[in-house]
Amino acid sequence: MYADGLIGNRGMLEVLGSLTAGQFNKVLPKGAPSYKLQDIIGRAYDYLYPPLDEKEKQAIASSQLLAFAMLSPGAPKHLFEGQNG
């Protein structure tokens, strides 16, 4: 078991947080913003999922944009070639 106990209970936090968010979202009126795991477990969310820095955010956005472009049937092939230099 880990010293702080939170790491050992990560699975429990994720499952119970997700179930709680699902139950809360079930009873929300139409048009109300939905609950997310971050809303349910609060400060523990940042501990379990540390915030990304700007460079990591840009890398994720670039890879998601490339994956989206690759799904397009008429996309030019030169978009998917790596750049050297």
SEMITOR-281147 format. One record per atom (N, C-alpha, C, CB): x, y, z; residue in one letter. Coordinates in steps of 0.05 Angstrom, whole numbers, padded with zeros to 5 digits, always signed. Atoms other than C-alpha are relative to their C-alpha. Glycine has a CB too. Layout:
N
XYZA;...
//
This chain:
85
+00017-00024+00000M;+00000+00000+00000M;+00018+00025+00000M;-00019+00000+00024M;-00016-00025+00001Y;+00025+00070-00015Y;-00005+00017+00025Y;-00008+00015-00025Y;+00000-00016-00025A;+00039+00120+00040A;-00025+00018+00001A;+00025+00016+00002A;+00022-00019-00001D;-00015+00170+00020D;-00028-00013-00003D;+00003+00021-00021D;+00025+00014+00002G;-00069+00118+00006G;-00017+00008-00024G;-00016+00006+00024G;+00016-00009+00022L;-00097+00159-00052L;+00006-00016-00025L;+00004+00030-00005L;-00008+00015+00024I;-00057+00122-00105I;-00013-00028+00001I;+00031-00002-00002I;+00011+00026-00003G;-00081+00055-00078G;-00030+00000-00005G;+00006-00011+00027G;+00029-00002+00003N;-00153+00079-00082N;-00008+00013-00026N;-00012+00015+00023N;+00006-00014+00025R;-00148+00108-00152R;-00023-00013-00015R;+00025+00000-00018R;+00021+00014+00014G;-00192+00055-00183G;-00027+00005+00012G;+00005-00030-00001G;+00025-00005-00014M;-00245+00065-00130M;-00010+00028-00005M;+00004-00005+00030M;+00007-00028+00005L;-00244+00140-00139L;-00012+00003-00028L;+00024+00019+00003L;+00009-00002+00028E;-00252+00133-00215E;-00027-00012-00003E;+00020-00012-00019E;+00025+00014+00003V;-00308+00083-00211V;-00023+00014+00014V;+00002-00029+00009V;+00021-00013-00015L;-00348+00115-00156L;-00006+00029-00010L;+00008+00001+00030L;+00004-00027+00011G;-00337+00185-00185G;-00016-00001-00026G;+00027+00013-00005G;+00015+00002+00026S;-00361+00162-00254S;-00029-00009+00005S;+00014-00021-00018S;+00028+00008-00006L;-00422+00127-00224L;-00016+00023+00012L;+00001-00024+00019L;+00014-00023-00012T;-00439+00188-00183T;-00007+00021-00021T;+00018+00012+00023T;+00005-00020+00022A;-00432+00234-00243A;-00022-00010-00018A;+00026+00005-00016A;+00022+00011+00016G;-00476+00188-00283G;-00027+00002+00013G;+00006-00029-00007G;+00026-00002-00014Q;-00530+00187-00230Q;-00009+00029+00001Q;+00003-00012+00029Q;+00008-00029-00001F;-00528+00263-00222F;-00009+00009-00028F;+00024+00017+00009F;+00008-00009+00027N;-00531+00272-00298N;-00027-00012-00008N;+00021-00009-00020N;+00026+00013+00006K;-00591+00225-00301K;-00024+00017+00010K;-00001-00027+00013K;+00022-00016-00011V;-00633+00272-00258V;+00001+00030-00007V;+00000-00003+00030V;-00002-00028+00008L;-00610+00338-00289L;-00023+00008-00019L;+00027+00005-00014L;+00020-00009+00020P;-00662+00380-00325P;+00014+00004-00027P;-00013+00027+00010P;-00011-00004+00027K;-00654+00389-00400K;+00013+00027-00002K;-00022-00003-00021K;-00014-00025+00004G;-00604+00442-00420G;+00020+00007+00022G;-00019+00022-00003G;-00019-00005-00022A;-00566+00440-00354A;+00027-00012-00007A;-00010-00011+00027A;-00027+00012+00006P;-00490+00429-00359P;+00004-00026+00015P;+00022+00020+00007P;-00003+00026-00012S;-00471+00358-00344S;+00024+00000+00020S;+00005-00022-00021S;-00022+00003-00019Y;-00427+00336-00286Y;+00022-00017-00013Y;-00011-00014+00026Y;-00023+00015+00009K;-00357+00310-00301K;+00014-00012+00024K;+00019+00018-00017K;-00015+00013-00022L;-00311+00267-00260L;+00015+00021+00016L;+00020-00021-00011L;-00015-00022-00013Q;-00271+00330-00244Q;-00018+00015+00020Q;+00011+00020-00020Q;+00019-00013-00018D;-00334+00361-00213D;-00005-00017+00025D;-00026+00006-00014D;+00007+00018-00022I;-00346+00300-00169I;+00022-00004+00020I;-00009-00027-00011I;-00021+00006-00019I;-00278+00284-00140I;+00018+00024+00006I;+00017-00022-00011I;-00014-00025-00007G;-00251+00355-00139G;+00030+00000-00001G;-00008+00008+00028G;-00029-00002+00000R;-00179+00363-00117R;+00014-00026-00006R;+00009+00010+00027R;-00013+00026+00006A;-00164+00289-00124A;+00003-00003-00031A;-00017-00023+00011A;-00002+00002+00029Y;-00175+00297-00200Y;+00027+00010-00009Y;-00022+00016-00013Y;-00026-00011+00008D;-00113+00341-00207D;+00023-00017+00009D;+00004+00028+00011D;-00020+00018-00010Y;-00074+00291-00166Y;+00002-00025-00018Y;-00006-00008+00029Y;+00000+00024+00017L;-00095+00232-00209L;+00007+00006-00029L;-00027-00013+00001L;-00005-00008+00028Y;-00092+00269-00276Y;+00013+00028+00001Y;-00026+00001-00017Y;-00013-00026-00002P;-00039+00325-00271P;-00006+00016-00025P;+00030-00004+00004P;+00005-00018+00023P;-00053+00385-00316P;+00023-00001-00020P;-00005+00029+00009P;-00021+00000+00021L;-00015+00386-00382L;+00011+00027-00004L;-00012-00011-00027L;-00012-00026+00007D;+00034+00440-00400D;-00007+00007-00029D;+00031+00000+00005D;+00008-00009+00026E;+00026+00480-00464E;+00012-00017-00023E;+00009+00029-00004E;-00012+00016+00020K;+00075+00438-00504K;-00014-00027-00004K;+00030-00005+00006K;+00015+00025+00002E;+00038+00374-00487E;-00027+00004-00012E;-00003-00013+00028E;+00026-00006+00012K;-00029+00406-00504K;+00002+00003-00030K;-00012+00025+00013K;-00003-00004+00029Q;-00003+00427-00572Q;+00006-00026-00014Q;+00023+00020-00005Q;-00006+00025+00012A;+00025+00358-00586A;-00025-00018-00003A;+00021-00015+00016A;+00025+00016+00001I;-00042+00325-00569I;-00019+00012-00021I;-00014+00001+00028I;+00017-00013+00020A;-00080+00376-00611A;+00009-00007-00028A;-00002+00030+00004A;-00011+00006+00026S;-00034+00364-00670S;-00005-00029-00008S;+00030+00005-00001S;+00005+00028+00006S;-00041+00288-00666S;-00029-00005-00005S;+00011-00018+00022S;+00028+00003+00005Q;-00116+00293-00661Q;-00009+00012-00027Q;-00016+00013+00023Q;+00007-00012+00026L;-00120+00340-00721L;+00010-00018-00022L;+00013+00028-00002L;-00010+00018+00020L;-00076+00293-00761L;-00017-00025-00003L;+00029-00008+00006L;+00017+00024+00001A;-00119+00233-00743A;-00027+00007-00013A;-00005-00010+00029A;+00026-00009+00012F;-00182+00273-00763F;+00004+00003-00030F;-00009+00026+00012F;-00005-00004+00029A;-00150+00292-00830A;+00004-00026-00015A;+00025+00018-00004A;-00005+00026+00013M;-00130+00220-00844M;-00026-00014-00006M;+00018-00017+00018M;+00027+00013+00005L;-00204+00200-00840L;-00013+00011-00025L;-00017+00005+00024L;+00012-00012+00024S;-00221+00246-00898S;+00009-00016-00025S;+00008+00029-00002S;-00007+00017+00023P;-00224+00204-00962P;+00015+00016-00022P;-00025-00012-00012P;-00013-00015+00021G;-00200+00261-01007G;+00023+00017+00009G;-00020+00018-00014G;-00022-00016-00011A;-00144+00288-00964A;+00026-00005-00016A;+00005-00006+00030A;-00025+00003+00015P;-00078+00302-01001P;+00020-00016+00017P;+00012+00027-00007P;-00019+00017-00013K;-00024+00251-00984K;+00024+00015+00012K;+00011-00021-00019K;-00024-00014-00010H;+00030+00304-00973H;-00005+00010+00029H;+00006+00024-00018H;+00006-00008-00028L;-00005+00323-00907L;+00010-00020+00020L;-00029+00005+00004L;-00006+00021-00018F;+00014+00257-00876F;+00030-00008+00000F;-00016-00024-00005F;-00029+00006+00001E;+00088+00257-00894E;+00014+00017+00021E;+00012+00006-00028E;-00016-00014-00020G;+00138+00276-00840G;+00018+00021-00012G;+00016-00019+00016G;-00018-00021+00009Q;+00180+00338-00846Q;+00028-00004+00012Q;-00011+00028+00008Q;-00027+00003-00010N;+00255+00331-00841N;+00014+00027-00003N;+00016-00022-00016N;-00016-00025+00002G;+00296+00391-00824G;-00012+00020+00018G;+00000+00011-00027G;
//
